[in-house]
Amino acid sequence: MQQSQPISIAGAGPAGLTAAITLARAGHRIIVHERRPDVGMRFCDDYQALENWTSEEDVLDTIRRLGIQPDFYCQPITRLSSYGPRSAAQVTFAEPHAYLIRRGAKPGSLDSALKRQALDLGIDIRFESVLTEAETDIVAVGPRQACAIAVGCVFDTDMNEQAAVLLDNRLAPKGYAYLLVAEGRGTLATVLYDQFSAGKACLERTIDRVQNLVGLTMRNVQHFGGYGTFDLTRPLVSGRRRYVGEAAGLQDNLFGFGIRQAMVSGHLAARSIIEGSQYDRLCRTSLGGQLRASLINRYWYEFMGQPGYDLLVRLSSRARNQRNFWSRIYTKPMLRLLLYPLARLAIRRPR
Ligand SMILES: Cc1cc2nc3c(=O)[nH]c(=O)nc-3n(C[C@H](O)[C@H](O)[C@H](O)COP(=O)(O)OP(=O)(O)OC[C@H]3O[C@@H](n4cnc5c(N)ncnc54)[C@H](O)[C@@H]3O)c2cc1C
């Protein structure tokens, strides 16, 4: 079905491109406006993780179900080292806990794969083109305000492949730090939910700690920074506009994972246009419970602090079924009902 007016999408990130691909498959004409000269330019070929613990379905099957081919660089993460302030654990997973992917404009990244799939469908992507919200049908413009910041670096290395997470307020106030190494490349970053001005000092402390823990070798170091928005109070629809991905604040509140939510919400926004259904209802049914649970998780995480991080490291390492342990954290209906209003009040977001 070809409509006369093309559908306009602002933002060629995972949310905007998934929406565009879904609409193109249904025969709609789309123009995607991207303010930068290419896709993924918010990132710098850093490793990120496509989480695989918040739903029963494997995230790659979810992506296929959305009509996207997972033909980007994608390696299962089946071993994870976790470090609290005074604890350490190595966990092996029977199924991938997450998938290691690359972000940025280079071939093999999630972003360049989505661009290629969109172009193959004949989607018109206009780079260096900025849309105002008033002109837009689907707003997929990424973060708006900093609820958390990331400070990190990418580098060449001869270290072994590994994934590690460090929970310690001295390295990442109310957040976490991570190390991802594969194929001679590494990403090391700290994610701060508080004391943003300490970002550089936290990265230096993280480098020292990782150096002591696993021995760090870094060549051709390139620094990066970024920020993320988590906000469950944002309206998802305003007039004809549908807000998707980070532009709608749809990210895991506990650790800031947002790629899966971006792609799912982009797909749902497209489906609501195709079917004439209510996007906000589709989105809340599909993602609402898990995102509310993630806000409660964040409340607990901040409330328990350093001793809680050690407890989390120890409990997770002792769990018999890792996937159940992590998925249960995101799906506890009674707890969610009781604590959600408190968590909403307690977790203040900068405006
Ligand atoms: C350092 C860092 C590490 C992360 N690690 C992970 C991770 O490991 N796992 C995970 O799941 N998530 C991670 N995230 C979050 C994840 O990257 C985001 O949730 C995801 O990219 C959101 O996708 P999006 O399409 O909503 O927005 P974006 O990916 O931000 O895409 C938005 C696009 O819109 C463009 N744009 C902005 N304004 C306009 C405008 N007015 N007109 C046109 N175009 C515009 C931007 O240039 C951008 O290309 C990380 C974030 C950061 C900063």
The ligand as an SDF file (V2000), in Angstrom:
LIG
                    3D

 53 58  0  0  0  0  0  0  0  0999 V2000
   28.8640    4.5990   25.8980 C   0  0  0  0  0  0  0  0  0  0  0  0
   27.5410    3.8750   25.7880 C   0  0  0  0  0  0  0  0  0  0  0  0
   27.5100    2.4990   25.9010 C   0  0  0  0  0  0  0  0  0  0  0  0
   26.2920    1.8180   25.7810 C   0  0  0  0  0  0  0  0  0  0  0  0
   26.2930    0.4750   25.9130 N   0  0  0  0  0  0  0  0  0  0  0  0
   25.1450   -0.2210   25.7300 C   0  0  0  0  0  0  0  0  0  0  0  0
   25.1380   -1.6300   25.7880 C   0  0  0  0  0  0  0  0  0  0  0  0
   26.1750   -2.2720   26.0250 O   0  0  0  0  0  0  0  0  0  0  0  0
   23.9620   -2.2840   25.5700 N   0  0  0  0  0  0  0  0  0  0  0  0
   22.7900   -1.6060   25.3330 C   0  0  0  0  0  0  0  0  0  0  0  0
   21.7390   -2.2470   25.1320 O   0  0  0  0  0  0  0  0  0  0  0  0
   22.7730   -0.2590   25.2830 N   0  0  0  0  0  0  0  0  0  0  0  0
   23.9100    0.4410   25.4620 C   0  0  0  0  0  0  0  0  0  0  0  0
   23.8920    1.8160   25.3990 N   0  0  0  0  0  0  0  0  0  0  0  0
   22.6210    2.4840   25.0940 C   0  0  0  0  0  0  0  0  0  0  0  0
   22.3210    2.3340   23.5950 C   0  0  0  0  0  0  0  0  0  0  0  0
   23.4180    2.7570   22.8560 O   0  0  0  0  0  0  0  0  0  0  0  0
   21.0610    3.1320   23.2490 C   0  0  0  0  0  0  0  0  0  0  0  0
   20.0030    2.6610   24.0450 O   0  0  0  0  0  0  0  0  0  0  0  0
   20.6520    2.9910   21.7920 C   0  0  0  0  0  0  0  0  0  0  0  0
   21.6460    3.4090   20.9070 O   0  0  0  0  0  0  0  0  0  0  0  0
   19.3770    3.8350   21.5650 C   0  0  0  0  0  0  0  0  0  0  0  0
   19.0290    3.7730   20.2080 O   0  0  0  0  0  0  0  0  0  0  0  0
   18.1750    4.9650   19.5550 P   0  0  0  0  0  0  0  0  0  0  0  0
   17.9410    4.5790   18.1510 O   0  0  0  0  0  0  0  0  0  0  0  0
   17.0020    5.2700   20.4220 O   0  0  0  0  0  0  0  0  0  0  0  0
   19.1140    6.2440   19.6650 O   0  0  0  0  0  0  0  0  0  0  0  0
   20.6230    6.5640   18.9930 P   0  0  0  0  0  0  0  0  0  0  0  0
   21.3310    5.2780   18.8520 O   0  0  0  0  0  0  0  0  0  0  0  0
   21.1470    7.6070   19.8610 O   0  0  0  0  0  0  0  0  0  0  0  0
   20.2240    7.1180   17.5730 O   0  0  0  0  0  0  0  0  0  0  0  0
   19.6360    8.3950   17.4480 C   0  0  0  0  0  0  0  0  0  0  0  0
   20.0840    9.0190   16.1260 C   0  0  0  0  0  0  0  0  0  0  0  0
   19.3220   10.2160   15.9140 O   0  0  0  0  0  0  0  0  0  0  0  0
   20.1850   11.2030   15.3700 C   0  0  0  0  0  0  0  0  0  0  0  0
   19.5230   12.5100   15.6470 N   0  0  0  0  0  0  0  0  0  0  0  0
   19.4890   13.1970   16.8150 C   0  0  0  0  0  0  0  0  0  0  0  0
   18.7160   14.3000   16.6970 N   0  0  0  0  0  0  0  0  0  0  0  0
   18.2590   14.3310   15.4040 C   0  0  0  0  0  0  0  0  0  0  0  0
   17.4000   15.2130   14.6740 C   0  0  0  0  0  0  0  0  0  0  0  0
   16.8100   16.2760   15.2420 N   0  0  0  0  0  0  0  0  0  0  0  0
   17.1280   14.9360   13.3560 N   0  0  0  0  0  0  0  0  0  0  0  0
   17.7150   13.8430   12.7820 C   0  0  0  0  0  0  0  0  0  0  0  0
   18.5310   12.9750   13.4230 N   0  0  0  0  0  0  0  0  0  0  0  0
   18.7890   13.1970   14.7350 C   0  0  0  0  0  0  0  0  0  0  0  0
   21.4930   10.9770   16.0860 C   0  0  0  0  0  0  0  0  0  0  0  0
   22.5810   11.5250   15.3670 O   0  0  0  0  0  0  0  0  0  0  0  0
   21.5430    9.4210   16.1470 C   0  0  0  0  0  0  0  0  0  0  0  0
   22.1890    8.8820   15.0150 O   0  0  0  0  0  0  0  0  0  0  0  0
   25.0810    2.5410   25.5450 C   0  0  0  0  0  0  0  0  0  0  0  0
   25.1110    3.9320   25.4480 C   0  0  0  0  0  0  0  0  0  0  0  0
   26.3250    4.6060   25.5720 C   0  0  0  0  0  0  0  0  0  0  0  0
   26.3390    6.1250   25.4650 C   0  0  0  0  0  0  0  0  0  0  0  0
  1  2  1  0
  2  3  1  0
  2 52  2  0
  3  4  2  0
  4  5  1  0
  4 50  1  0
  5  6  2  0
  6  7  1  0
  6 13  1  0
  7  8  2  0
  7  9  1  0
  9 10  1  0
 10 11  2  0
 10 12  1  0
 12 13  2  0
 13 14  1  0
 14 15  1  0
 14 50  1  0
 15 16  1  0
 16 17  1  0
 16 18  1  0
 18 19  1  0
 18 20  1  0
 20 21  1  0
 20 22  1  0
 22 23  1  0
 23 24  1  0
 24 25  2  0
 24 26  1  0
 24 27  1  0
 27 28  1  0
 28 29  2  0
 28 30  1  0
 28 31  1  0
 31 32  1  0
 32 33  1  0
 33 34  1  0
 33 48  1  0
 34 35  1  0
 35 36  1  0
 35 46  1  0
 36 37  1  0
 36 45  1  0
 37 38  2  0
 38 39  1  0
 39 40  1  0
 39 45  2  0
 40 41  1  0
 40 42  2  0
 42 43  1  0
 43 44  2  0
 44 45  1  0
 46 47  1  0
 46 48  1  0
 48 49  1  0
 50 51  2  0
 51 52  1  0
 52 53  1  0
M  END
$$$$
